[in-house]
């Protein structure tokens, strides 16, 4: 959990909340529609912040969301089909 300068939990910004919402939606979309891709979600390094820099920041959240979206897009490129990418997560 992130902390403020006073040692308590740090409140998430609106942008962080929105990114977290999109990440959750995209993750659920993958789990519901692309069972074969779920194994890759747990392998993505952005899910847990490193101990040297324990705060998950906006850049890391954006990169993680993009990696989830790319996972589905690349899957469709390899299969030769069209993407059913979760549009609200994009």
LINCOR-V349310 format. One record per run of one state. SS is the DSSP state (H for helix, E for strand, C for the rest). FROM is the first residue (numbers start at 0). TO is the last residue. Records with the same first field share a line. If there is no record, write none. Layout:
SS: FROM-TO / FROM-TO
This chain:
C: 0-1 / 3-7 / 9-12 / 33-33 / 41-43 / 47-49 / 53-56 / 79-85 / 89-89
E: 2-2 / 8-8
H: 13-32 / 34-40 / 44-46 / 50-52 / 57-78 / 86-88
